[in-house]
Amino acid sequence: MAFGLARALVFTWSTGARPWFDPMLAIDGNSYLAGMVEIVDRTGPLDLTDIYHSPGYQIYLAGFYFLRHDAEGAIVAVKLAAWALQLLCVVLVVLVGRRSFTAPAGLGAGVLVAFSHSLACYANLIQYEVPLAFLILAHTAGLLTFPLVPRRRLRGALFFLLGLTAAAAALIQDRFILLVPIGAFCLWLAQRDARRLVLAYLIPAMLILGGWAAYQTRRTGAPTLISSGAGFRFRIHNNPNAVGEAFPYVEPVEPSGWRFVISRPGRYVWLVKERFLYLWDLKKDLWYLGVPGMRGGGASAFQVFAVCIFGAGLAMKARSDARSGRLREHAALYLTLFCSWIGPLLVLSSSRYNVPVIPILALFQAEALTRASAFCRERLKSGGLL
């Protein structure tokens, strides 16, 4: 793990103050940098001009720019913070693995997160994926481990922090607004004494997100939940010209949006299938990062293997939880993945939309690998080879 994190830090050092190491991966970086400066120098966070591109991430960047008031210095600080957040993800995923999986699975997941090529790359881009991955993992870890907090008052404080975490994740990526009802449901489901404290979770989340939505709707004159452009995205990615990938945008034709979904359900199902392939890098889009040391068929085989290992780990864990009666206890794991996937599958997709849940995916992959390893050891022992 230490070697993987050191390798990621060396990569950060080599990229310096460059906001992206490859022009193809600028993605929305220019918009984020413009918003960062605008928030500090002119508008403040509430009157941000561009709320089409992740308002929460622009506010996050503005915090670094406010402290340094130097764009290059802020970029370096953002990258170092992303590396630190990847380190915290390693720590958290090991702890979650020990609590909700097994100690070997937790350690295996920690290794996978430490060596994650995608996390290392996105930590060195002006993109929100790594901070969002930390928020989602912290939220999930809190939902899974709160029964360990002995005192009621401390639990109330933890629930309040989890509500803030869910709100922050939603402001960064609006599809994660579903974390709020998911979190409340998991807390309510877990045990009776926690149900009375669910308000401690909901109040901060609802105040922040409700206040933001009310202010932006009033300011823009159009219904706005978190970011603008939801209708545009749905139309441009659901019409006869759509091919399933997030970018580049296609020229939309009618029927589009809900009319397309209703009138051409077969084509829509085909698009969902294509989005699944792009989500898992089984089809490569403009932002494909590649696999270190592999090209062509080797990289494709690696991606298929990674998906199969995850699927096997998910099935094994779900079956084990169902048999042991722990599905309610571990509901946050499964529902968080649902929250992450529902938007990309139904609207627009890219493998970068899987990056924020890489630590959770790693837990299931490590579960499959550790079980396979244990099975092989048992077979070898029974055959007299060990």
VOPAGU-2260 file (C-alpha; in pm, 1 decimal, decimal comma):
REM VOPAGU-2260
SITE   aa  ch    i         X         Y         Z
SITE  MET   A    0       0,0       0,0       0,0
SITE  ALA   A    1     279,0     239,2      91,1
SITE  PHE   A    2     448,2     175,9    -243,5
SITE  GLY   A    3     125,6     241,6    -434,5
SITE  LEU   A    4      64,2     569,3    -251,5
SITE  ALA   A    5     428,8     673,4    -295,6
SITE  ARG   A    6     398,5     600,7    -667,1
SITE  ALA   A    7      89,1     822,1    -685,4
SITE  LEU   A    8     270,8    1101,7    -499,1
SITE  VAL   A    9     565,0    1084,2    -741,5
SITE  PHE   A   10     316,0    1119,5   -1026,7
SITE  THR   A   11     168,8    1426,5    -855,4
SITE  TRP   A   12     516,0    1572,5    -815,6
SITE  SER   A   13     592,8    1515,4   -1184,4
SITE  THR   A   14     278,4    1697,9   -1301,6
SITE  GLY   A   15     347,6    2002,5   -1085,1
SITE  ALA   A   16     113,6    2297,8   -1132,9
SITE  ARG   A   17     -29,8    2170,1   -1461,0
SITE  PRO   A   18    -408,1    2141,5   -1419,2
SITE  TRP   A   19    -411,1    1830,3   -1640,6
SITE  PHE   A   20    -130,2    1610,3   -1771,7
SITE  ASP   A   21    -307,8    1536,8   -2102,4
SITE  PRO   A   22    -511,8    1796,1   -2297,9
SITE  MET   A   23    -771,5    1526,1   -2378,0
SITE  LEU   A   24    -839,5    1498,0   -2003,4
SITE  ALA   A   25    -910,5    1866,3   -1944,1
SITE  ILE   A   26   -1279,9    1764,8   -1946,6
SITE  ASP   A   27   -1455,6    2044,5   -1750,4
SITE  GLY   A   28   -1136,1    2176,6   -1590,9
SITE  ASN   A   29   -1142,5    2518,4   -1757,2
SITE  SER   A   30   -1495,5    2580,1   -1629,9
SITE  TYR   A   31   -1394,7    2476,0   -1277,5
SITE  LEU   A   32   -1091,6    2706,4   -1275,3
SITE  ALA   A   33   -1299,6    3000,1   -1402,5
SITE  GLY   A   34   -1558,4    2935,2   -1130,6
SITE  MET   A   35   -1285,3    2910,2    -866,0
SITE  VAL   A   36   -1159,2    3260,9    -945,8
SITE  GLU   A   37   -1508,1    3406,0    -991,1
SITE  ILE   A   38   -1628,3    3287,1    -649,1
SITE  VAL   A   39   -1335,2    3446,4    -465,0
SITE  ASP   A   40   -1294,0    3765,5    -669,0
SITE  ARG   A   41   -1651,1    3856,2    -765,5
SITE  THR   A   42   -1965,7    3661,0    -692,5
SITE  GLY   A   43   -1925,5    3446,6    -382,3
SITE  PRO   A   44   -2048,5    3084,6    -380,5
SITE  LEU   A   45   -2423,7    3146,5    -405,7
SITE  ASP   A   46   -2418,6    3370,8    -714,6
SITE  LEU   A   47   -2185,5    3153,4    -917,5
SITE  THR   A   48   -2246,9    3211,6   -1289,4
SITE  ASP   A   49   -2184,5    2855,1   -1409,0
SITE  ILE   A   50   -2397,1    2605,3   -1218,7
SITE  TYR   A   51   -2407,9    2366,7   -1514,5
SITE  HIS   A   52   -2067,3    2230,2   -1411,1
SITE  SER   A   53   -2050,6    2093,5   -1052,2
SITE  PRO   A   54   -2113,2    2396,9    -829,9
SITE  GLY   A   55   -1992,3    2206,5    -524,7
SITE  TYR   A   56   -1652,6    2133,7    -678,7
SITE  GLN   A   57   -1609,7    2494,2    -785,7
SITE  ILE   A   58   -1678,2    2601,8    -425,2
SITE  TYR   A   59   -1426,8    2339,8    -305,6
SITE  LEU   A   60   -1159,4    2480,2    -539,2
SITE  ALA   A   61   -1240,0    2835,1    -430,1
SITE  GLY   A   62   -1141,8    2742,0     -75,0
SITE  PHE   A   63    -786,6    2667,6    -190,7
SITE  TYR   A   64    -771,8    2980,0    -408,5
SITE  PHE   A   65    -899,2    3192,7    -118,5
SITE  LEU   A   66    -611,2    3070,9      99,7
SITE  ARG   A   67    -340,5    3120,3    -164,7
SITE  HIS   A   68    -490,0    3372,1    -409,0
SITE  ASP   A   69    -251,9    3225,8    -661,5
SITE  ALA   A   70    -389,8    2997,5    -932,3
SITE  GLU   A   71     -77,5    2781,4    -972,1
SITE  GLY   A   72     -32,7    2746,3    -597,2
SITE  ALA   A   73    -399,5    2654,2    -558,9
SITE  ILE   A   74    -368,5    2385,1    -828,4
SITE  VAL   A   75     -70,8    2226,0    -652,3
SITE  ALA   A   76    -258,4    2238,2    -319,9
SITE  VAL   A   77    -566,2    2077,9    -479,0
SITE  LYS   A   78    -354,1    1792,5    -615,6
SITE  LEU   A   79    -178,8    1731,8    -284,2
SITE  ALA   A   80    -516,5    1736,3    -108,2
SITE  ALA   A   81    -645,8    1479,3    -359,6
SITE  TRP   A   82    -347,4    1255,0    -282,1
SITE  ALA   A   83    -416,5    1293,4      91,7
SITE  LEU   A   84    -780,5    1202,8      31,8
SITE  GLN   A   85    -671,2     891,4    -157,9
SITE  LEU   A   86    -459,0     800,9     145,9
SITE  LEU   A   87    -762,7     847,1     372,4
SITE  CYS   A   88    -965,8     629,0     135,6
SITE  VAL   A   89    -708,2     352,3     182,8
SITE  VAL   A   90    -738,6     381,5     561,9
SITE  LEU   A   91   -1118,5     390,9     553,8
SITE  VAL   A   92   -1154,2     101,5     311,7
SITE  VAL   A   93    -933,4    -117,7     532,5
SITE  LEU   A   94   -1146,1     -30,5     836,4
SITE  VAL   A   95   -1474,1     -88,9     650,7
SITE  GLY   A   96   -1337,3    -418,2     518,7
SITE  ARG   A   97   -1250,0    -535,4     869,6
SITE  ARG   A   98   -1594,8    -434,3     998,6
SITE  SER   A   99   -1824,1    -550,9     717,1
SITE  PHE   A  100   -1619,3    -804,0     519,0
SITE  THR   A  101   -1308,0    -978,1     654,2
SITE  ALA   A  102    -966,3    -850,3     760,6
SITE  PRO   A  103    -795,3   -1000,3     449,9
SITE  ALA   A  104   -1060,6    -845,9     223,7
SITE  GLY   A  105   -1008,0    -507,7     389,6
SITE  LEU   A  106    -632,5    -526,4     336,9
SITE  GLY   A  107    -681,5    -642,5     -21,0
SITE  ALA   A  108    -916,9    -354,0     -91,0
SITE  GLY   A  109    -664,0    -114,0      60,8
SITE  VAL   A  110    -399,3    -241,8    -180,0
SITE  LEU   A  111    -636,6    -204,3    -477,1
SITE  VAL   A  112    -722,5     155,2    -380,4
SITE  ALA   A  113    -357,4     246,1    -317,1
SITE  PHE   A  114    -257,2     116,5    -662,0
SITE  SER   A  115    -567,7     247,0    -843,5
SITE  HIS   A  116    -459,3     393,8   -1176,8
SITE  SER   A  117    -785,8     585,5   -1212,2
SITE  LEU   A  118    -763,4     748,8    -868,2
SITE  ALA   A  119    -399,6     845,7    -928,0
SITE  CYS   A  120    -490,0    1001,7   -1262,6
SITE  TYR   A  121    -794,1    1193,0   -1140,7
SITE  ALA   A  122    -601,1    1316,2    -836,5
SITE  ASN   A  123    -386,6    1504,9   -1088,0
SITE  LEU   A  124    -669,3    1659,3   -1285,9
SITE  ILE   A  125    -890,8    1951,1   -1192,4
SITE  GLN   A  126   -1180,1    1710,7   -1155,8
SITE  TYR   A  127   -1404,7    1618,2    -864,3
SITE  GLU   A  128   -1374,1    1237,2    -869,0
SITE  VAL   A  129   -1123,9    1188,2    -582,9
SITE  PRO   A  130   -1282,2    1430,7    -330,0
SITE  LEU   A  131   -1618,7    1278,1    -417,0
SITE  ALA   A  132   -1481,7     924,8    -366,9
SITE  PHE   A  133   -1369,0    1023,2     -17,6
SITE  LEU   A  134   -1706,7    1177,4      71,6
SITE  ILE   A  135   -1899,1     872,7     -52,3
SITE  LEU   A  136   -1671,3     629,1     128,3
SITE  ALA   A  137   -1683,6     835,3     450,5
SITE  HIS   A  138   -2064,0     846,3     429,1
SITE  THR   A  139   -2085,4     470,5     371,3
SITE  ALA   A  140   -1835,5     397,5     648,9
SITE  GLY   A  141   -2037,6     608,5     892,5
SITE  LEU   A  142   -2359,2     425,4     806,6
SITE  LEU   A  143   -2189,8      88,2     854,0
SITE  THR   A  144   -2004,9     162,2    1177,6
SITE  PHE   A  145   -2231,4     396,3    1378,4
SITE  PRO   A  146   -2351,7     109,9    1605,1
SITE  LEU   A  147   -1997,4     106,2    1748,1
SITE  VAL   A  148   -2048,9     459,4    1888,6
SITE  PRO   A  149   -2163,0     395,6    2246,4
SITE  ARG   A  150   -2308,9     728,0    2357,4
SITE  ARG   A  151   -2633,4     867,8    2218,0
SITE  ARG   A  152   -2504,6    1224,0    2204,7
SITE  LEU   A  153   -2199,9    1117,9    2007,1
SITE  ARG   A  154   -2424,8     929,0    1767,0
SITE  GLY   A  155   -2628,1    1243,7    1713,0
SITE  ALA   A  156   -2308,9    1433,9    1626,7
SITE  LEU   A  157   -2202,7    1155,5    1389,6
SITE  PHE   A  158   -2541,4    1159,3    1215,1
SITE  PHE   A  159   -2516,6    1537,8    1178,0
SITE  LEU   A  160   -2173,1    1502,3    1013,2
SITE  LEU   A  161   -2303,7    1228,7     785,1
SITE  GLY   A  162   -2585,5    1460,7     674,6
SITE  LEU   A  163   -2329,2    1729,3     591,8
SITE  THR   A  164   -2124,5    1471,9     400,1
SITE  ALA   A  165   -2423,6    1361,5     192,0
SITE  ALA   A  166   -2511,0    1724,4     113,4
SITE  ALA   A  167   -2153,0    1799,9       7,1
SITE  ALA   A  168   -2147,3    1495,0    -223,5
SITE  ALA   A  169   -2478,0    1600,8    -380,7
SITE  LEU   A  170   -2351,5    1956,4    -443,6
SITE  ILE   A  171   -2047,4    1810,8    -621,0
SITE  GLN   A  172   -2247,9    1563,9    -832,0
SITE  ASP   A  173   -2625,0    1598,7    -831,8
SITE  ARG   A  174   -2691,2    1226,5    -891,6
SITE  PHE   A  175   -2571,2    1169,0    -535,1
SITE  ILE   A  176   -2864,7    1360,5    -392,2
SITE  LEU   A  177   -3006,5    1008,3    -354,8
SITE  LEU   A  178   -2754,0     955,7     -75,1
SITE  VAL   A  179   -2980,2    1160,6     153,1
SITE  PRO   A  180   -3286,2     929,4     143,1
SITE  ILE   A  181   -3055,3     627,1     127,1
SITE  GLY   A  182   -2870,3     738,7     439,1
SITE  ALA   A  183   -3192,8     813,0     628,4
SITE  PHE   A  184   -3336,4     475,4     526,5
SITE  CYS   A  185   -3023,2     285,4     635,0
SITE  LEU   A  186   -3018,5     459,1     972,6
SITE  TRP   A  187   -3387,5     392,7    1021,7
SITE  LEU   A  188   -3341,5      31,1     916,9
SITE  ALA   A  189   -3041,3     -42,5    1135,1
SITE  GLN   A  190   -3185,3     -44,6    1486,5
SITE  ARG   A  191   -3464,7     112,3    1686,0
SITE  ASP   A  192   -3265,9     356,3    1898,5
SITE  ALA   A  193   -3109,9     503,2    1582,6
SITE  ARG   A  194   -3447,9     584,8    1429,1
SITE  ARG   A  195   -3507,4     865,9    1675,4
SITE  LEU   A  196   -3184,3    1030,8    1565,3
SITE  VAL   A  197   -3255,2    1023,7    1190,9
SITE  LEU   A  198   -3358,1    1391,0    1210,1
SITE  ALA   A  199   -3002,9    1475,8    1316,9
SITE  TYR   A  200   -2898,3    1336,6     978,8
SITE  LEU   A  201   -3177,9    1487,7     769,5
SITE  ILE   A  202   -3182,1    1841,9     908,9
SITE  PRO   A  203   -2835,5    1957,2     789,2
SITE  ALA   A  204   -2874,8    1782,8     454,0
SITE  MET   A  205   -3219,6    1929,1     389,5
SITE  LEU   A  206   -3122,2    2278,3     506,0
SITE  ILE   A  207   -2818,4    2292,0     278,5
SITE  LEU   A  208   -2972,9    2132,2     -30,0
SITE  GLY   A  209   -3316,0    2288,2      18,2
SITE  GLY   A  210   -3164,6    2630,5      73,6
SITE  TRP   A  211   -2943,7    2594,8    -233,0
SITE  ALA   A  212   -3234,7    2480,7    -452,2
SITE  ALA   A  213   -3462,9    2760,8    -333,5
SITE  TYR   A  214   -3199,4    3029,3    -385,4
SITE  GLN   A  215   -3089,1    2908,2    -730,4
SITE  THR   A  216   -3449,3    2864,4    -848,3
SITE  ARG   A  217   -3528,6    3221,2    -740,8
SITE  ARG   A  218   -3206,6    3359,2    -889,9
SITE  THR   A  219   -3226,1    3183,2   -1227,2
SITE  GLY   A  220   -3604,0    3187,6   -1267,1
SITE  ALA   A  221   -3605,0    2818,9   -1357,8
SITE  PRO   A  222   -3658,5    2512,4   -1135,3
SITE  THR   A  223   -3310,6    2415,3   -1015,8
SITE  LEU   A  224   -3234,9    2136,0    -773,9
SITE  ILE   A  225   -2855,1    2154,7    -765,6
SITE  SER   A  226   -2710,8    2220,5   -1110,3
SITE  SER   A  227   -2868,8    2344,5   -1430,2
SITE  GLY   A  228   -2907,2    2158,6   -1758,2
SITE  ALA   A  229   -3072,4    1837,1   -1637,5
SITE  GLY   A  230   -3340,0    1855,7   -1908,1
SITE  PHE   A  231   -3081,3    1931,1   -2175,5
SITE  ARG   A  232   -2868,0    1632,3   -2073,2
SITE  PHE   A  233   -3166,0    1400,0   -2072,7
SITE  ARG   A  234   -3273,9    1510,0   -2424,0
SITE  ILE   A  235   -2930,3    1505,2   -2581,9
SITE  HIS   A  236   -2852,6    1157,0   -2449,5
SITE  ASN   A  237   -3194,7    1010,4   -2520,7
SITE  ASN   A  238   -3283,5    1054,5   -2885,7
SITE  PRO   A  239   -3235,1     851,6   -3207,0
SITE  ASN   A  240   -2883,4     994,4   -3258,6
SITE  ALA   A  241   -2757,5     902,8   -2910,6
SITE  VAL   A  242   -2497,2     625,9   -2891,4
SITE  GLY   A  243   -2455,7     583,6   -2513,5
SITE  GLU   A  244   -2133,6     772,8   -2440,9
SITE  ALA   A  245   -2122,2    1095,7   -2240,9
SITE  PHE   A  246   -1908,1    1300,0   -2480,1
SITE  PRO   A  247   -1887,7    1431,3   -2747,7
SITE  TYR   A  248   -2244,8    1553,9   -2763,1
SITE  VAL   A  249   -2454,4    1445,2   -3059,8
SITE  GLU   A  250   -2702,9    1658,8   -3250,4
SITE  PRO   A  251   -3038,5    1574,8   -3091,5
SITE  VAL   A  252   -3337,8    1492,1   -3310,7
SITE  GLU   A  253   -3698,4    1421,7   -3222,1
SITE  PRO   A  254   -3836,0    1230,6   -3047,2
SITE  SER   A  255   -3611,6    1314,3   -2753,2
SITE  GLY   A  256   -3625,7    1290,4   -2374,5
SITE  TRP   A  257   -3925,5    1111,3   -2231,2
SITE  ARG   A  258   -4099,8    1101,3   -2571,8
SITE  PHE   A  259   -3806,8     895,5   -2700,8
SITE  VAL   A  260   -3812,8     659,9   -2398,9
SITE  ILE   A  261   -4186,8     598,0   -2438,0
SITE  SER   A  262   -4203,3     574,7   -2816,8
SITE  ARG   A  263   -3885,5     369,4   -2870,0
SITE  PRO   A  264   -3834,0     146,7   -2564,9
SITE  GLY   A  265   -3622,5    -104,7   -2757,6
SITE  ARG   A  266   -3373,5     160,3   -2863,0
SITE  TYR   A  267   -3368,4     297,8   -2508,9
SITE  VAL   A  268   -3286,0     -45,5   -2366,3
SITE  TRP   A  269   -3004,3     -70,5   -2623,6
SITE  LEU   A  270   -2871,1     265,6   -2498,3
SITE  VAL   A  271   -2878,8     139,9   -2138,9
SITE  LYS   A  272   -2673,0    -160,7   -2250,0
SITE  GLU   A  273   -2421,9      68,0   -2424,7
SITE  ARG   A  274   -2397,1     287,6   -2115,3
SITE  PHE   A  275   -2321,1     -19,2   -1905,7
SITE  LEU   A  276   -2031,4    -102,3   -2138,9
SITE  TYR   A  277   -1893,4     253,8   -2124,0
SITE  LEU   A  278   -1933,7     264,2   -1745,0
SITE  TRP   A  279   -1706,7     -39,0   -1704,8
SITE  ASP   A  280   -1456,4      55,4   -1979,4
SITE  LEU   A  281   -1572,3    -240,2   -2185,6
SITE  LYS   A  282   -1615,3      22,8   -2457,2
SITE  LYS   A  283   -1364,9     307,4   -2468,9
SITE  ASP   A  284   -1471,3     669,8   -2482,8
SITE  LEU   A  285   -1276,7     994,1   -2524,1
SITE  TRP   A  286   -1162,8     989,5   -2159,3
SITE  TYR   A  287   -1035,3     629,7   -2149,3
SITE  LEU   A  288    -726,3     616,2   -1924,1
SITE  GLY   A  289    -590,2     280,9   -2037,9
SITE  VAL   A  290    -429,2      10,9   -1823,3
SITE  PRO   A  291     -61,7      58,9   -1729,4
SITE  GLY   A  292     160,2    -186,6   -1914,1
SITE  MET   A  293    -121,5    -321,0   -2130,0
SITE  ARG   A  294    -252,1    -232,2   -2473,1
SITE  GLY   A  295    -524,2    -350,3   -2706,8
SITE  GLY   A  296    -653,1    -696,1   -2626,3
SITE  GLY   A  297    -456,4    -718,0   -2300,7
SITE  ALA   A  298    -623,5    -406,8   -2162,6
SITE  SER   A  299    -965,8    -529,5   -2276,0
SITE  ALA   A  300    -913,0    -869,8   -2112,7
SITE  PHE   A  301    -804,7    -695,8   -1791,2
SITE  GLN   A  302   -1125,0    -486,9   -1785,8
SITE  VAL   A  303   -1340,7    -796,2   -1842,2
SITE  PHE   A  304   -1156,2    -973,3   -1559,9
SITE  ALA   A  305   -1206,0    -673,8   -1325,3
SITE  VAL   A  306   -1580,0    -664,9   -1397,3
SITE  CYS   A  307   -1615,1   -1041,0   -1348,7
SITE  ILE   A  308   -1424,2   -1030,7   -1019,6
SITE  PHE   A  309   -1647,2    -750,1    -895,9
SITE  GLY   A  310   -1962,0    -934,5   -1003,1
SITE  ALA   A  311   -1846,2   -1251,3    -830,5
SITE  GLY   A  312   -1760,3   -1062,4    -511,5
SITE  LEU   A  313   -2096,0    -883,1    -512,7
SITE  ALA   A  314   -2284,5   -1211,2    -554,8
SITE  MET   A  315   -2081,5   -1387,5    -284,8
SITE  LYS   A  316   -2123,3   -1103,2     -37,0
SITE  ALA   A  317   -2496,7   -1061,5    -102,1
SITE  ARG   A  318   -2550,2   -1435,9     -61,3
SITE  SER   A  319   -2347,3   -1444,2     259,3
SITE  ASP   A  320   -2534,5   -1142,4     401,3
SITE  ALA   A  321   -2870,9   -1295,0     311,6
SITE  ARG   A  322   -2780,5   -1623,7     482,6
SITE  SER   A  323   -2644,0   -1455,0     796,2
SITE  GLY   A  324   -2924,7   -1199,5     821,3
SITE  ARG   A  325   -2688,7    -902,7     772,4
SITE  LEU   A  326   -2843,7    -750,7     460,0
SITE  ARG   A  327   -3008,1    -476,8     667,6
SITE  GLU   A  328   -2679,0    -402,7     841,5
SITE  HIS   A  329   -2491,8    -375,9     510,9
SITE  ALA   A  330   -2766,2    -209,5     306,3
SITE  ALA   A  331   -2555,4     107,3     270,4
SITE  LEU   A  332   -2302,0     -79,4      53,3
SITE  TYR   A  333   -2557,3    -199,5    -201,0
SITE  LEU   A  334   -2771,7     116,1    -204,7
SITE  THR   A  335   -2470,3     345,0    -250,9
SITE  LEU   A  336   -2371,7     151,6    -562,2
SITE  PHE   A  337   -2731,1     177,3    -687,9
SITE  CYS   A  338   -2719,4     553,6    -628,2
SITE  SER   A  339   -2395,3     580,9    -825,8
SITE  TRP   A  340   -2511,9     373,4   -1123,7
SITE  ILE   A  341   -2871,8     480,2   -1177,4
SITE  GLY   A  342   -2786,4     814,0   -1340,9
SITE  PRO   A  343   -2512,7     688,8   -1576,1
SITE  LEU   A  344   -2723,2     394,7   -1690,8
SITE  LEU   A  345   -3040,5     596,3   -1751,8
SITE  VAL   A  346   -2894,4     922,5   -1886,0
SITE  LEU   A  347   -2523,5     938,5   -1979,9
SITE  SER   A  348   -2224,3     722,0   -1906,4
SITE  SER   A  349   -1846,7     707,2   -1892,2
SITE  SER   A  350   -1601,2     503,4   -1688,2
SITE  ARG   A  351   -1511,2     819,7   -1496,9
SITE  TYR   A  352   -1854,6     799,9   -1334,5
SITE  ASN   A  353   -1738,9     479,5   -1164,3
SITE  VAL   A  354   -1430,3     646,4   -1014,9
SITE  PRO   A  355   -1610,7     790,0    -707,0
SITE  VAL   A  356   -1710,7     438,5    -596,8
SITE  ILE   A  357   -1378,5     266,7    -670,4
SITE  PRO   A  358   -1312,3     208,3    -296,4
SITE  ILE   A  359   -1647,6      29,0    -260,5
SITE  LEU   A  360   -1591,8    -168,0    -580,9
SITE  ALA   A  361   -1249,8    -266,3    -444,9
SITE  LEU   A  362   -1410,5    -416,6    -133,8
SITE  PHE   A  363   -1619,6    -655,4    -342,5
SITE  GLN   A  364   -1327,3    -737,8    -572,2
SITE  ALA   A  365   -1106,8    -811,4    -271,2
SITE  GLU   A  366   -1385,1   -1028,0    -125,8
SITE  ALA   A  367   -1386,6   -1242,1    -440,7
SITE  LEU   A  368   -1006,4   -1264,7    -456,0
SITE  THR   A  369    -966,6   -1359,3     -88,1
SITE  ARG   A  370   -1239,9   -1623,9    -113,3
SITE  ALA   A  371   -1081,7   -1765,1    -428,5
SITE  SER   A  372    -743,9   -1771,8    -252,8
SITE  ALA   A  373    -891,3   -1950,5      51,0
SITE  PHE   A  374   -1064,2   -2202,4    -177,0
SITE  CYS   A  375    -739,7   -2276,6    -360,7
SITE  ARG   A  376    -551,4   -2324,3     -34,1
SITE  GLU   A  377    -814,9   -2567,3      90,0
SITE  ARG   A  378    -800,9   -2762,9    -235,6
SITE  LEU   A  379    -423,3   -2780,1    -219,0
SITE  LYS   A  380    -432,4   -2899,1     142,3
SITE  SER   A  381    -691,6   -3165,3      66,9
SITE  GLY   A  382    -478,1   -3284,4    -220,4
SITE  GLY   A  383    -177,9   -3314,3       8,9
SITE  LEU   A  384      10,2   -3036,3    -169,3
SITE  LEU   A  385      30,7   -2811,9     136,5
